[in-house]
């Protein structure tokens, strides 16, 4: 399916998420939801979301994009917030979306959160990075093969060595 998006930085980032991010980071990607500037809730997307138990309220928990990776025995839901100026995945936002997936019966191990930006040098990233939620990721259109992971680790003696060796 093809969609026409209103021209602008948010649409440019959304297009990159769908055309690049999905093919780099997901094995069998599909777009479940795409919020459009002129039409925040697209009926066909809302119908699909409701069919799998996601009751998205436009005024409370409207995501910009919901991707799904259909590979494996259980699908992976990926909530993406596109940030051209403001609006990353914050702790409050992450918790609201987790409540949505909890109510739909999804295992939290099969839910991920990404905030998508144009570039690390943009004022949007610099402004919002302090509010990014733990256990979420930041992705940049200018560096499509990389993710920044916001992972919380408990502080114990020798933690840095354990963390570094588990991620190499």
N, C-alpha and C positions, 0 to 999 in steps of 0.2 A: 504494500500500500504506500502511496505517496501522499504527503501532506504539505500544504503551503503554509509557511510560517511568516508572520509579520517581520519585515527586515529589522535588524538591530542586533546588538551584542548578545542578548540572551538567546535569540534564535540561532545565532552563529555557534554558540557554545553547545546548545541542545543538539544541533546537527552533528557536531563533532562527537558528542557523547554517543549518539546513535550509530554513526558511521564508523567511528574509530575505536572508542572505548570498548564497545560491545565485542568487536572482533578481536581485540587484544586480550581482554580479561575474562570473557565468557566463552565457554565451549560451544554451546548451542543457544545463542541469544534470541530473544524476542522482546518487542516493546509491548508492554501491557497497558501503559498509560502515558499520554503526552499532553500536558497542560499547554494550551495555546494562549498567547497574549489576549487576543480578541474573544476567545471562547475558553474560559478556564476549565470547564468540565465538558468534555466531548462525550456525548451520549453513548457512543459505541464503546469507548474506554470504560465509562462508568458501568455499563452493562457487564463487561468482562470482569471488572473488579468485583462487582457484586456476586457474580457467578462463582467466584472462588472465596467468597466470604468477606471481602474487604469493603466495608461500608465507609467510603470516604466522604467526609463532610467538607464542602468547599470553604466554609468559613473557619474551620478548625484545623484540618489536617491535610490540606490539599498539597500533594507533592508535585514537583515539576515533571518528573519522569519516574515511572516504575518500569524497571527492566526485569526480565526473568531469564535465568539460565536453566534450560530444560534438560541439560546433561545430568547424568546420574540418576539415582533412584528417587531423589526428592528435589523439587525445584528450588533454586536459590532466588529469592526476591531481593532486588537491589533498588533502594530508594535513592534518587538523585535530586539534589537541589542545585540549580544553576544560578551562579552568582556573577552578575555583571556589575552590580552595585552593592547589594545587601541580601541577606536571607540564607545563611549557611545552615547546615545540620548542627544545631545547638543541642545541649543536653535536653532541654525542654522539648524540642522538636523530635529528637530521637526517641524520647520516652513516649510522646504522643503516637508516633508511628509504631513503636513496639506494642503499645496498647491495642492499636488497630490490628496488628498481626496476631497478637495473643488471642484477641476475640475471634479471629478467623481460624484459630487452631494451628497456626504455623509455629514450628520449632524455632526458637531464637537463633539456633546455630545455622539456620537457613535464611537469615535476613541480614542484609548488609546496607551500609549507608555511605554515600559518596557526595561530597560537595565539589562541583565542577567549576573551574575558573578558566579564564583565557590564558593567564600567565602568572607566574609567581611575583613578577614585578608590578602588577597592577595594584592600584590603591584599594580595590575591592578585596583582594587577598590580604593585604597588609592590615586593612581595617577589621576584617572578620576572623583572621586566624586565632586571636585569643579566645574566641567564643566557640570554636569547633568542638564538637562532642568527642569525648573519649570513645574508643571503639568505633570510630568512623574513619573515612579516608578522604584525602583531598587529591583531585586529579586536575591536570593542567592541559589545556588544548595544545599549548606550545611544546609540551613534553609528553606526548601521548603514551609512551611505553612505561611511564613511571607513576607510582602512587606514593603519597605520604600517608603513613599509617599512624593514627592517634591511639596508641595502645597503652593502657594502664598496667603497670607491673607493681607488685608489692615490693617494698624496699626491704631488702635483706642484705647481709654482708655477702659480697661477691656477686650481687645481682647483675652488674654490668657485664661481667664475664659470661654469666649464664645466658643473658639476653643476646649478646653478640654471637656466641657460638650456636645458639639455636636458630639464628636467622641468616647463617651463611651457607 
